[in-house]
Amino acid sequence: QVDLVESGGGLVQPGGSLRLSCAASGINFSRYTMGWYRQAPGKARERVATITRDGSIDEADSVKGRFTISRDNAANTVYLQINSLKPEDTAVYYCKARSFTFGDYWGQGTQVTVSS
């Protein structure tokens, strides 16, 4: 059974920071490209950042300079450090494991709310 479990979301004031974590089990983590996506109310899910097996990173223009994705293959965990949060960052943040060979998996999401 594959599980991706996100954590670290919450309510934060504008300008604040959060660190999201996604712990994976049931997959050979190091063989997957890992990514963070988000979905705001009434909007489509969008890609935030991805990190490949070899550590190559791709980030959406809207988050460059504020969000940082990283991974720890020994811990089967991918992280998203979010700084300088804005109200428009409010969304459910999802973790995704992607492999052309083994398929794709999604986590259940963690809510991030940015409000004063």
Salt bridges, closest charged atoms under 4 A:
GLU46 OE2 - ARG38 NE 2.62
ASP58 OD2 - ARG47 NH1 3.45
ASP61 OD1 - LYS64 NZ 3.29
ASP89 OD1 - ARG38 NH1 2.93
ASP89 OD2 - ARG66 NH1 2.72
ASP104 OD2 - LYS96 NZ 3.79
